[in-house]
């Protein structure tokens, strides 16, 4: 099979062609963002660790609900309480999902391949964040479905308000983005996981036992400022607390981590 290459150079003296002039490729340049997003979604569940992480989170939600229905007080098994209960394991594990999505290129040394196929690193970072959020939404659907299936075995009361449902989704998306941010900041899976689990806990303990930090704790404790979201009782000042805490625990490490990925040498 033969191929013919057309050069865009001009004939030199003696009739021999000069070096070809580079020409842009026909069609849409670069990798479409949808394809990058699809690849990042697939990478999150293709590995054994990623696949089992998703399975464990879904299974933990079902097990927690089943245990509450069997041994918990039946008068408290309303749809709203079951939804809140089902999101407890997700709130703890979803940050790890975000971390694994952003540190895979550096812990598994696949960054050279990824950033060669798509050298625009900002698009890769955005695709990783969106992939983590989409997978988290899929797990939330499982949690809501499990809570709905368990409600008839409890009180049968469908008391979940739209504000509470939206608050649950928003709170868990914040936790996912926190994991993404810490993953980008450290680019090391164990270090990022330990930090995102231990540092907020240490800060929460410090603000509760040190009087001078009590006021700061009401503004900078991500766990406490997201608590009203789960009950749908956010007031005016609660949103200010959430914005402040989110800026410190999510936006700041996300900005620093993104800058680090955009400028770090890939080895």
C-alpha positions as a printed Julia matrix, in Angstrom:
267×3 Matrix{Float64}:
   0.0    0.0    0.0
   1.56   3.29  -1.07
   0.95   6.77   0.23
   1.63  10.13  -1.32
   2.82  13.08   0.72
   2.25  16.59  -0.55
   4.75  19.23   0.48
   3.95  22.89   0.68
   7.54  24.03  -0.01
   8.76  25.95  -3.06
  11.2   24.53  -5.59
  14.81  25.45  -4.92
  17.48  26.12  -7.53
  18.03  22.95  -9.48
  14.44  21.77  -9.08
  14.78  20.01  -5.71
  12.05  20.83  -3.16
  12.83  22.76  -0.02
  11.83  21.59   3.48
   8.03  21.32   3.78
   6.18  24.15   5.48
   4.07  22.88   8.43
   0.37  23.11   7.7
  -2.5   22.89  10.21
  -4.39  19.65  10.24
  -7.76  19.67   8.56
 -10.82  19.53  10.79
 -11.18  20.35  14.47
  -7.77  20.62  16.18
  -7.04  18.91  19.46
  -8.88  16.26  21.44
 -12.58  17.07  21.98
 -13.33  17.8   25.62
 -16.12  15.22  25.66
 -13.62  12.52  24.76
 -11.25  13.65  27.51
 -14.1   13.59  30.03
 -15.12  10.12  28.9
 -11.55   8.89  29.26
 -11.28  10.31  32.79
 -14.56   8.7   33.8
 -13.39   5.36  32.45
 -10.04   5.64  34.24
 -11.81   6.14  37.57
 -13.47   2.72  37.39
 -11.04   0.79  35.19
  -8.48   0.22  37.93
  -9.08  -2.3   40.69
  -8.75   0.35  43.39
 -11.18   2.73  41.72
 -13.73   0.03  40.95
 -13.69  -1.32  44.5
 -13.91   2.17  45.96
 -17.17   2.75  44.09
 -18.48  -0.7   45.06
 -17.6   -0.18  48.73
 -19.32   3.22  48.86
 -22.51   1.88  47.29
 -22.46  -1.22  49.51
 -21.8    0.83  52.65
 -24.85   2.96  51.93
 -27.08  -0.09  51.57
 -25.64  -1.81  54.66
 -26.1    1.27  56.86
 -29.73   1.63  55.8
 -30.45  -2.08  56.26
 -28.92  -2.04  59.75
 -31.0    0.98  60.74
 -34.22  -0.58  59.44
 -33.52  -3.82  61.32
 -32.22  -2.5   64.63
 -33.01   1.21  64.67
 -36.13   2.92  66.04
 -38.92   2.51  63.51
 -40.51   5.87  64.34
 -37.38   7.67  63.1
 -37.15   5.83  59.79
 -38.61   8.59  57.61
 -37.42   9.28  54.09
 -35.54  12.43  55.14
 -33.73  10.71  58.01
 -32.86   7.71  55.83
 -31.43   9.98  53.12
 -29.29  11.76  55.71
 -28.16   8.41  57.11
 -27.33   7.03  53.67
 -25.05   9.98  52.94
 -22.87   9.49  56.06
 -20.5    6.97  54.42
 -20.53   9.01  51.22
 -19.52  12.18  53.06
 -16.53  10.32  54.48
 -15.44   8.52  51.3
 -16.29  10.87  48.43
 -13.25  13.11  49.09
 -11.09  10.0   48.58
 -12.8    9.48  45.23
 -11.83  13.01  44.2
  -8.27  12.45  45.39
  -7.88   9.23  43.41
  -9.2   10.95  40.29
  -6.52  13.64  40.38
  -3.48  11.77  41.69
  -3.62   8.75  39.36
  -1.41  10.36  36.7
   1.35  10.99  39.24
   1.12   7.9   41.46
   0.84   5.49  38.5
   3.24   7.5   36.29
   0.81   7.82  33.38
   1.14  11.59  33.17
   3.46  11.43  30.16
   0.82   9.58  28.17
  -2.07  11.76  29.31
  -0.36  15.09  28.74
   1.1   13.97  25.42
  -2.32  13.05  24.09
  -3.83  16.22  25.57
  -1.11  18.82  26.24
  -3.67  21.4   27.42
  -3.41  20.46  31.07
  -6.18  22.79  32.18
  -8.69  20.76  30.18
  -7.43  17.56  31.8
  -7.82  19.06  35.28
 -11.35  20.21  34.44
 -12.23  16.79  33.01
 -10.98  15.07  36.16
 -13.03  17.35  38.42
 -16.19  16.89  36.34
 -15.66  13.12  36.17
 -15.4   12.94  39.97
 -18.57  15.02  40.34
 -20.49  12.89  37.84
 -19.48   9.65  39.53
 -20.44  11.14  42.9
 -23.86  12.08  41.49
 -24.33   8.5   40.33
 -23.56   7.28  43.87
 -26.0    9.85  45.24
 -28.7    8.43  42.99
 -27.97   5.01  44.5
 -28.21   6.48  48.02
 -31.54   8.21  47.32
 -32.92   5.06  45.67
 -31.84   2.9   48.62
 -33.43   5.34  51.07
 -36.65   5.35  49.04
 -36.7    1.54  48.98
 -36.18   1.41  52.76
 -38.83   4.02  53.64
 -41.86   1.68  53.34
 -40.19  -0.6   55.91
 -39.99   2.33  58.33
 -42.64   4.95  58.93
 -43.52   5.32  55.27
 -43.34   9.11  55.68
 -42.01  10.95  52.63
 -40.91  14.12  54.37
 -37.81  15.14  52.42
 -38.09  18.77  51.36
 -36.61  20.16  48.16
 -34.28  22.37  50.21
 -32.94  19.4   52.15
 -32.49  17.3   49.0
 -30.67  20.11  47.24
 -28.58  20.75  50.35
 -27.48  17.12  50.51
 -26.39  17.2   46.88
 -24.55  20.52  47.32
 -22.77  19.39  50.5
 -21.52  16.17  48.96
 -20.36  17.96  45.8
 -18.34  20.29  48.05
 -16.71  17.27  49.73
 -15.84  15.8   46.33
 -14.27  19.07  45.21
 -12.33  19.19  48.46
 -10.84  15.8   47.59
 -10.05  17.01  44.06
  -8.39  20.12  45.49
  -6.21  18.22  47.97
  -5.3   15.68  45.31
  -4.11  18.43  42.98
  -2.3   20.14  45.84
  -0.22  17.13  46.93
  -0.26  14.91  43.79
   0.28  11.97  46.11
  -2.58   9.66  47.01
  -1.62   8.57  50.58
  -0.54  12.05  51.65
  -3.68  13.67  50.24
  -5.99  11.07  51.84
  -4.38  11.4   55.27
  -4.45  15.19  55.06
  -8.06  15.49  53.95
  -9.2   13.1   56.69
  -6.98  14.21  59.56
  -6.5   17.96  59.11
 -10.21  18.96  59.3
 -10.65  16.68  62.34
  -7.66  18.22  64.11
  -8.95  21.71  63.3
 -12.43  20.83  64.59
 -10.98  19.52  67.87
  -8.76  22.57  68.23
 -11.64  25.01  67.75
 -13.75  23.16  70.31
 -11.17  23.08  73.1
  -9.32  26.36  72.5
 -11.51  29.33  73.32
  -9.53  31.76  71.16
 -10.32  29.65  68.09
 -14.02  29.17  68.77
 -15.16  32.11  66.64
 -12.87  31.05  63.8
 -14.32  27.56  64.02
 -17.8   28.81  63.21
 -16.45  30.21  59.94
 -13.76  27.72  59.0
 -15.1   24.31  60.01
 -16.35  22.71  56.81
 -18.17  19.91  58.62
 -20.17  22.28  60.84
 -20.99  24.84  58.14
 -22.36  22.13  55.85
 -24.56  20.61  58.59
 -27.52  22.96  57.89
 -27.44  21.87  54.24
 -28.42  18.32  55.19
 -31.5   19.56  57.04
 -32.43  22.28  54.54
 -32.21  24.98  57.19
 -29.65  27.33  55.68
 -30.12  30.95  56.8
 -28.41  34.14  55.64
 -25.35  33.9   57.88
 -25.04  30.18  57.2
 -24.32  30.93  53.55
 -21.57  33.35  54.58
 -20.03  30.65  56.79
 -20.23  28.15  53.93
 -18.64  30.55  51.44
 -15.78  31.39  53.8
 -15.06  27.81  54.76
 -15.36  26.65  51.16
 -12.91  29.31  50.01
 -10.31  28.14  52.56
 -10.8   24.37  52.36
 -11.73  23.98  48.68
 -11.03  27.0   46.44
  -7.6   27.9   47.83
  -6.06  24.4   47.58
  -7.84  23.95  44.23
  -6.22  27.1   42.83
  -2.76  26.25  44.19
  -3.04  22.63  43.06
  -4.17  23.58  39.56
  -1.25  25.99  39.23
   1.08  23.24  40.36
  -0.23  20.77  37.77
  -0.05  23.34  34.98
   3.6   24.14  35.69
   5.08  20.92  37.1
   7.48  18.92  35.0
   6.07  15.52  34.05
   8.53  12.67  34.54
